[in-house]
Amino acid sequence: MRPGAEVMASLHELIVLEMGYGPGVAFAARLLADAGCTVVKVEDARNPDPTRKSSFFAWPESSPESSVLFHYLNSSKLGVCVDCRTEATRELIRSLIQRADLVFIDRAFLELYGSMVHEAVRSAGTVAVAVTPFGATGPYSEYDATGRIVFAAAGEASMLPGGLGYELFPDAPPLLVRGRVVDYIAGTVAALVGAASLCGVLVGEHRGAFIDIAEQETELSLNRWLISQYTAFEWVESRATRAYRYGGMMPCKDGYVMFQPTTDWHWTALVRMMGNPEWAQDARFADVASRAEHGREINQRLREWASGLTKAELLTLGLEHECPVGPFRRVDEIADCDQLRARGFFRQYRPSQGALVMPWPGLPFRLSEEDASVRRPAPALGEHTRHVLSDLLGLPAEKIDELERLGLILCGPRSQKLDDGQRSESHE
């Protein structure tokens, strides 16, 4: 195994091309960018990434494109802006695809440049990963959808809220998870599979690959047992049945906690944790099957007991007695979490000099002792066009000037040559 510093150095040598505005594609590329890869984000001059001007704006004084979502998805990347709809720039796009080791692409860009991507897979050994709502084949392949639509189409929403949520709100409509959970799950899968396939190319096991990731299938793969239950036993899981027979979400003194005593060992630990109450010695609670049969009574007892304790007290007791219990944390509690702080998960992010510094979620994995973090702010529109065309594609300055004069490319206001191995001064 190579030393950590050597692994990180090799990542800097890899060129990753991001072609698409879907959060799944952007998140996959961002994971590899923060890990050290050189990621080039391609935007259409006529239709830039819409997340530049969407969602919450944290830095109104620094840029009209100060969307937190855009910065979160695109930190550490280089930004290139070309007119993607003209024949004159198709060769530029082709050259970028051929130059890349790994390409992430969404449905819209796949329609424009799918043939070029497949050509690069065959001729240049490129690894291409398509992230689309329903996959690149099949009757839904041309359907567009947001992550929430995919979440609903994958069946998950129809089973929420369950457990205590269903007991409290049995007539509530299906519950959609807020945010872009499906996109981020698909993006994580794309980054992992793309990197693994690229490793196969680098060691000579195969030459190039086109990987087709459907967001619906990544969501379904997390809940495949629900489909198995239906196909094997014709059992249709629902909100009314999706609950732990005993345990689950319980209210406590300052919020909610999760109990999951699924085995006899867990039950014994839970009883000790509660101080060995007399009611828990009843023969009706002697094994898993009988406890499931009387789960409603157990849960009522659990709620009465937990309501007098805080989340922190219940977590301490759970750890002491080896009982699976965990708190439902608020955002402010997560920000102050000693575990995340000890691991250095949050990094300091600043979009430009003088702007507000914000704690930024880091990578969900550790590669080595090397510092893998945000190396530069998310790019302004076309910020690195000149740098990429010159240094990666070898275009002379005169040609780049001509393309800019004709309006075929956009070179942003901060356009400059960068050392990919160094972080922006705003992150020191």
KOLLOMI-881201 format. One line per 5 residues: their letters; for each residue x, y, z of C-alpha. Coordinates in pm, 1 decimal, always signed. Layout:
! residues N
a = X:Y:Z; ...
//
This chain:
! residues 428
mrpga = +0.0:+0.0:+0.0; +135.3:+340.6:-92.4; +194.3:+604.0:+178.5; -85.4:+855.2:+232.3; +105.7:+1149.9:+86.0
evmas = +174.2:+954.3:-234.8; -193.2:+859.8:-267.8; -295.6:+1223.8:-227.9; -35.5:+1333.5:-482.7; -170.9:+1083.8:-736.6
lheli = -524.4:+1216.7:-685.5; -406.6:+1564.5:-784.8; -297.9:+1418.1:-1118.8; -646.1:+1287.4:-1204.3; -872.7:+1502.7:-1421.3
vlemg = -1245.0:+1478.6:-1345.7; -1494.9:+1647.7:-1577.5; -1838.2:+1747.6:-1446.6; -2105.6:+1792.5:-1712.3; -2445.5:+1854.2:-1561.1
ygpgv = -2645.1:+2060.5:-1316.2; -2807.8:+1777.6:-1123.6; -2714.9:+1777.4:-752.1; -2614.8:+1409.8:-776.5; -2351.6:+1479.7:-1042.5
afaar = -2231.6:+1792.7:-862.5; -2202.9:+1615.1:-526.3; -2010.4:+1321.8:-675.1; -1760.1:+1559.5:-835.1; -1733.5:+1769.8:-519.6
llada = -1639.2:+1464.7:-309.2; -1349.7:+1389.2:-543.4; -1253.1:+1757.7:-566.9; -1218.3:+1786.6:-190.2; -1027.3:+1456.2:-189.6
gctvv = -766.7:+1611.0:-418.7; -870.8:+1543.8:-779.3; -863.4:+1824.9:-1034.3; -1233.0:+1871.0:-1111.6; -1340.9:+2086.1:-1406.6
kveda = -1703.9:+2199.6:-1399.5; -1846.8:+2279.3:-1744.9; -2129.4:+2533.5:-1770.7; -2329.8:+2648.4:-2070.0; -2287.9:+3021.9:-2132.7
rnpdp = -2652.6:+3044.2:-2239.4; -2782.2:+2845.1:-1944.4; -2547.8:+2847.7:-1641.6; -2599.0:+2624.5:-1340.5; -2934.6:+2735.9:-1190.2
trkss = -2817.2:+2661.1:-835.5; -2600.5:+2974.5:-859.0; -2914.0:+3175.0:-786.9; -3122.2:+2936.3:-582.0; -3176.7:+2852.2:-217.2
ffawp = -3042.0:+3047.0:+80.9; -2798.6:+3333.9:+14.7; -2536.4:+3377.1:+286.0; -2299.9:+3626.8:+125.9; -2509.1:+3897.6:-45.4
esspe = -2222.4:+4142.9:-11.6; -1971.3:+3925.0:-197.8; -2145.2:+3810.8:-515.3; -2482.5:+3799.7:-689.1; -2414.0:+3424.9:-717.3
ssvlf = -2377.9:+3360.4:-345.0; -2619.7:+3070.4:-311.6; -2510.6:+2844.5:-27.0; -2627.2:+2540.0:-224.3; -2406.0:+2630.4:-520.6
hylns = -2104.8:+2690.1:-297.5; -2165.2:+2366.0:-107.9; -2186.0:+2157.0:-425.5; -1899.8:+2324.0:-610.8; -1618.2:+2409.6:-371.4
sklgv = -1265.3:+2307.9:-478.4; -1362.8:+2293.9:-848.3; -1236.7:+2476.9:-1155.4; -1509.3:+2648.0:-1358.3; -1524.8:+2658.0:-1739.1
cvdcr = -1798.9:+2835.2:-1935.6; -1858.0:+2770.7:-2307.1; -2146.9:+2809.6:-2548.4; -2249.6:+2444.6:-2550.3; -2501.8:+2484.7:-2832.8
teatr = -2270.2:+2575.2:-3121.5; -2076.1:+2353.0:-3358.0; -1770.8:+2574.6:-3313.4; -1731.3:+2471.4:-2949.2; -1808.9:+2101.7:-2990.9
elirs = -1441.7:+2026.9:-3052.5; -1353.8:+2203.9:-2727.5; -1599.5:+1982.2:-2541.4; -1468.4:+1674.3:-2722.5; -1111.6:+1762.6:-2621.6
liqra = -1212.5:+1810.0:-2257.3; -1389.6:+1473.0:-2253.4; -1091.3:+1300.7:-2415.0; -853.2:+1468.4:-2168.5; -1052.0:+1359.8:-1861.5
dlvfi = -985.1:+1043.2:-1665.9; -1337.1:+1042.4:-1521.6; -1656.4:+1212.4:-1644.8; -1974.1:+1271.4:-1444.2; -2270.3:+1357.8:-1665.5
drafl = -2644.8:+1412.0:-1618.8; -2939.1:+1352.8:-1851.3; -2941.3:+1695.2:-2022.5; -2570.2:+1690.0:-2108.1; -2594.2:+1321.3:-2202.3
elygs = -2842.5:+1416.3:-2474.3; -2596.6:+1672.7:-2612.0; -2269.1:+1486.1:-2574.2; -2352.3:+1120.8:-2512.5; -2188.9:+1007.8:-2837.4
mvhea = -1866.3:+1191.1:-2747.7; -1862.9:+1031.5:-2403.1; -1906.1:+681.6:-2544.4; -1632.9:+754.5:-2799.8; -1394.7:+858.5:-2519.7
vrsag = -1476.0:+541.2:-2326.0; -1381.5:+331.6:-2629.6; -1081.7:+525.4:-2759.4; -926.1:+699.9:-2458.4; -1009.0:+461.2:-2174.8
tvava = -1222.4:+724.6:-2001.7; -1453.4:+623.0:-1717.4; -1793.3:+791.2:-1757.5; -2065.2:+790.2:-1490.8; -2416.9:+898.8:-1586.0
vtpfg = -2645.5:+999.5:-1297.4; -3008.2:+1034.4:-1407.6; -3345.6:+1005.1:-1231.9; -3445.5:+669.4:-1383.5; -3141.4:+546.9:-1575.3
atgpy = -3017.4:+584.0:-1932.4; -3237.7:+301.5:-2064.0; -3599.3:+192.3:-2024.7; -3932.4:+370.2:-2081.3; -3857.9:+636.0:-1814.4
seyda = -3507.5:+717.2:-1939.3; -3614.9:+1049.1:-2092.2; -3819.2:+1160.2:-1791.8; -3684.3:+1449.9:-1590.2; -3744.3:+1458.3:-1215.5
tgriv = -3619.2:+1619.4:-897.3; -3482.8:+1416.8:-607.4; -3810.6:+1449.9:-418.1; -4006.5:+1313.1:-713.2; -3767.0:+1018.8:-732.2
faaag = -3802.6:+967.6:-356.1; -4178.9:+941.9:-398.5; -4147.2:+720.8:-708.0; -3920.0:+481.5:-517.0; -4198.6:+413.5:-266.1
easml = -4029.3:+549.5:+43.8; -4262.5:+845.4:+97.9; -4571.2:+622.0:+112.8; -4432.9:+463.4:+431.2; -4364.4:+787.1:+617.8
pgglg = -4435.6:+883.9:+887.0; -4430.6:+546.9:+1062.6; -4408.3:+439.1:+1424.7; -4477.7:+721.5:+1668.9; -4534.1:+961.0:+1379.4
yelfp = -4815.9:+742.9:+1249.8; -4966.4:+704.5:+1596.4; -4972.9:+1082.5:+1642.2; -5077.9:+1169.1:+1286.2; -5253.7:+865.3:+1131.9
dappl = -5437.2:+1077.0:+874.0; -5133.7:+1277.0:+758.2; -5040.3:+1257.1:+387.2; -4718.7:+1080.5:+279.5; -4410.1:+1254.1:+414.7
lvrgr = -4132.5:+1375.4:+184.5; -3783.3:+1404.1:+329.8; -3667.9:+1764.1:+307.2; -3352.0:+1844.0:+114.7; -3175.2:+1643.9:-154.0
vvdyi = -3121.3:+1310.9:+18.2; -3178.4:+1102.2:-296.2; -2938.4:+1319.0:-498.9; -2666.0:+1291.7:-236.0; -2708.0:+915.0:-204.0
agtva = -2678.4:+879.5:-582.0; -2381.8:+1118.9:-585.9; -2201.2:+919.9:-318.5; -2259.2:+598.0:-513.6; -2138.1:+768.6:-832.9
alvga = -1817.6:+892.4:-669.0; -1744.6:+551.9:-516.1; -1818.5:+346.3:-827.4; -1645.6:+595.4:-1056.9; -1330.0:+598.4:-844.9
aslcg = -1329.0:+218.5:-815.4; -1368.0:+174.9:-1191.0; -1094.9:+430.4:-1253.6; -863.3:+228.1:-1029.5; -930.0:-70.1:-1256.5
vlvge = -828.0:+136.1:-1558.4; -512.5:+266.2:-1390.4; -389.2:-82.0:-1296.5; -473.7:-218.6:-1640.5; -762.8:-448.0:-1546.8
hrgaf = -992.2:-291.0:-1806.4; -996.4:+1.5:-2047.4; -1273.3:+254.0:-2001.9; -1627.5:+207.6:-1875.3; -1970.4:+365.9:-1902.9
idiae = -2157.9:+339.6:-1572.6; -2533.0:+401.0:-1568.5; -2668.8:+509.8:-1227.2; -3043.1:+557.6:-1174.5; -3135.6:+763.6:-868.7
qetel = -3455.4:+562.2:-826.6; -3253.7:+240.7:-807.3; -3004.4:+380.1:-555.8; -3297.6:+466.7:-329.2; -3467.6:+129.5:-383.7
slnrw = -3143.8:-56.3:-311.7; -3161.6:+77.9:+44.6; -3511.3:-67.7:+91.1; -3497.6:-382.5:-122.8; -3635.1:-602.8:+156.5
lisqy = -3969.8:-425.7:+119.6; -3994.2:-549.9:-238.7; -3880.3:-896.7:-131.5; -4157.2:-912.9:+128.7; -4414.1:-826.8:-133.5
tafew = -4292.3:-1064.8:-404.1; -4244.1:-1353.5:-159.7; -4540.9:-1309.1:+74.4; -4761.9:-1045.5:-94.8; -4705.9:-829.2:+211.7
vesra = -4739.9:-457.4:+140.2; -4558.8:-249.0:+399.9; -4733.0:+75.2:+496.4; -4713.7:+353.3:+752.1; -4951.8:+159.9:+974.2
trayr = -4723.9:-146.0:+981.3; -4383.6:+19.1:+951.8; -4298.0:+41.8:+1318.2; -4090.3:-143.6:+1571.1; -4308.6:-385.1:+1762.8
yggmm = -4154.9:-228.0:+2070.4; -3905.5:+53.3:+2097.1; -3861.0:+310.0:+1821.9; -3891.0:+687.6:+1856.5; -3984.4:+805.0:+2205.5
pckdg = -4041.8:+1155.0:+2348.0; -3816.6:+1253.7:+2637.1; -3766.9:+1558.1:+2857.8; -3599.3:+1776.6:+2592.7; -3680.0:+1612.6:+2260.2
yvmfq = -3685.2:+1260.6:+2119.5; -3467.6:+950.8:+2136.9; -3454.4:+625.3:+1942.8; -3467.0:+287.5:+2120.4; -3388.2:-25.1:+1918.2
pttdw = -3384.8:-330.2:+2151.2; -3421.4:-595.2:+1879.6; -3256.6:-891.5:+2058.9; -3287.0:-1060.2:+2398.7; -2949.2:-910.9:+2491.4
hwtal = -3074.2:-562.4:+2405.9; -3390.7:-617.1:+2609.3; -3191.3:-728.5:+2913.6; -2971.1:-418.3:+2877.7; -3277.6:-193.6:+2846.6
vrmmg = -3431.1:-341.7:+3160.9; -3105.2:-278.6:+3350.8; -3096.0:+71.8:+3208.6; -3445.3:+138.6:+3349.2; -3341.7:+10.8:+3692.6
npewa = -3497.3:-338.7:+3666.4; -3861.0:-229.1:+3711.3; -4102.3:-492.2:+3837.1; -4329.5:-473.2:+3532.6; -4041.9:-579.7:+3301.5
qdarf = -4012.2:-914.7:+3484.6; -4355.3:-1024.9:+3359.9; -4351.0:-1359.3:+3173.1; -4527.1:-1189.1:+2880.9; -4199.1:-1012.3:+2803.0
advas = -3975.7:-1320.1:+2825.2; -3879.2:-1346.3:+2456.2; -3882.5:-1145.8:+2133.3; -4208.3:-1295.3:+2004.0; -4405.2:-1234.3:+2324.1
raehg = -4262.8:-883.2:+2359.6; -4370.3:-805.6:+2003.0; -4720.2:-926.7:+2087.3; -4736.7:-687.3:+2382.5; -4534.6:-407.4:+2223.5
reinq = -4798.7:-139.6:+2278.5; -4783.9:-188.6:+2656.7; -4402.0:-189.8:+2655.9; -4392.2:+132.9:+2456.8; -4632.7:+301.8:+2695.6
rlrew = -4405.9:+209.3:+2987.0; -4097.5:+324.4:+2797.2; -4252.4:+661.7:+2720.9; -4349.0:+718.7:+3081.4; -3993.9:+640.4:+3194.0
asglt = -3810.8:+832.3:+2917.4; -4023.7:+1144.8:+2960.9; -3843.3:+1224.8:+3286.4; -3491.3:+1212.7:+3136.7; -3299.6:+1427.4:+2889.1
kaell = -3143.4:+1308.5:+2565.3; -2795.7:+1335.0:+2715.0; -2896.3:+1134.5:+3023.5; -3054.9:+861.1:+2812.1; -2750.5:+841.7:+2585.1
tlgle = -2518.3:+812.5:+2886.2; -2732.0:+533.1:+3032.4; -2744.0:+355.5:+2697.2; -2366.0:+360.1:+2663.0; -2321.5:+245.9:+3022.6
hecpv = -2556.2:-52.0:+2983.8; -2474.0:-127.7:+2616.1; -2830.2:-63.7:+2506.9; -2888.8:+75.7:+2153.7; -3031.8:+422.8:+2211.3
gpfrr = -2957.3:+752.7:+2041.0; -3086.9:+1110.0:+2047.1; -3261.8:+1296.8:+1767.2; -3026.9:+1594.3:+1748.0; -3109.9:+1946.4:+1637.5
vdeia = -2885.2:+2136.9:+1398.2; -2725.5:+2341.3:+1677.5; -2646.6:+2021.4:+1868.3; -2482.2:+1868.8:+1560.6; -2271.1:+2182.3:+1512.6
dcdql = -2145.3:+2145.3:+1870.9; -2097.7:+1766.2:+1856.8; -1771.4:+1672.2:+2030.7; -1727.3:+1363.6:+1808.4; -1743.2:+1565.8:+1485.6
rargf = -1521.3:+1834.4:+1635.6; -1260.2:+1578.6:+1743.7; -1243.9:+1437.5:+1389.8; -1223.1:+1782.4:+1230.8; -1528.0:+1716.1:+1015.0
frqyr = -1627.7:+2081.5:+976.9; -1392.0:+2303.8:+777.7; -1382.0:+2681.4:+754.8; -1520.4:+2810.4:+425.2; -1501.4:+3162.2:+287.0
psqga = -1620.9:+3242.6:-69.1; -1384.9:+3540.6:-103.6; -1159.6:+3767.3:+97.7; -1356.1:+3965.1:+356.6; -1670.3:+3750.3:+331.7
lvmpw = -1838.8:+3566.6:+617.7; -1658.8:+3248.3:+727.4; -1891.9:+2950.0:+756.2; -1838.6:+2599.1:+900.3; -1846.5:+2361.3:+603.5
pglpf = -1921.1:+1985.3:+607.7; -1609.3:+1793.3:+511.0; -1558.6:+1456.6:+345.9; -1754.6:+1156.4:+480.3; -1435.2:+946.6:+471.8
rlsee = -1065.5:+970.7:+555.3; -805.2:+888.1:+291.6; -489.7:+931.8:+498.3; -321.5:+1164.3:+742.6; -302.2:+1417.7:+460.6
dasvr = -535.7:+1716.2:+483.3; -820.8:+1663.3:+236.4; -1034.1:+1975.2:+245.1; -1172.2:+2269.8:+51.8; -889.0:+2398.0:-167.1
rpapa = -1065.1:+2696.4:-324.2; -1408.4:+2860.2:-325.1; -1675.3:+2756.4:-572.9; -1586.1:+2916.0:-908.0; -1735.4:+3233.5:-1046.0
lgeht = -1893.1:+3182.1:-1388.3; -1609.0:+3105.4:-1630.6; -1345.9:+3186.1:-1368.4; -1095.4:+2923.1:-1484.2; -1183.8:+2898.8:-1854.5
rhvls = -856.2:+3051.8:-1969.0; -650.0:+2841.4:-1727.6; -814.3:+2512.8:-1832.2; -800.9:+2577.5:-2206.8; -437.7:+2684.4:-2183.1
dllgl = -291.1:+2440.7:-1931.1; -505.1:+2130.6:-1986.5; -580.2:+2156.2:-2358.9; -272.4:+2349.9:-2468.8; -459.7:+2620.8:-2661.2
paeki = -247.7:+2929.3:-2740.1; -349.4:+3261.8:-2586.9; -439.6:+3401.8:-2930.2; -692.4:+3122.9:-2991.0; -847.7:+3169.7:-2647.0
deler = -874.5:+3545.3:-2706.9; -1048.7:+3480.1:-3038.8; -1299.3:+3238.9:-2883.4; -1374.8:+3493.9:-2612.9; -1413.6:+3775.6:-2867.0
lglil = -1662.3:+3563.6:-3066.1; -1864.5:+3498.4:-2750.9; -1802.6:+3122.5:-2765.5; -1641.4:+3110.4:-2421.3; -1666.1:+3320.6:-2107.9
cgprs = -1357.3:+3405.4:-1905.9; -1475.6:+3516.6:-1563.0; -1360.0:+3819.0:-1361.4; -1125.0:+3619.8:-1138.9; -980.7:+3414.3:-1426.7
qkldd = -624.6:+3317.7:-1343.8; -370.5:+3037.0:-1344.6; -381.2:+2826.8:-1031.0; -160.5:+2574.5:-859.4; -402.9:+2287.2:-795.2
gqrse = -188.6:+2164.4:-509.6; -241.6:+2481.6:-307.0; -550.7:+2603.6:-129.0; -694.8:+2948.0:-180.3; -569.7:+3210.3:+64.2
she = -927.3:+3252.8:+183.8; -910.7:+2907.2:+343.5; -585.0:+2942.1:+531.8
//
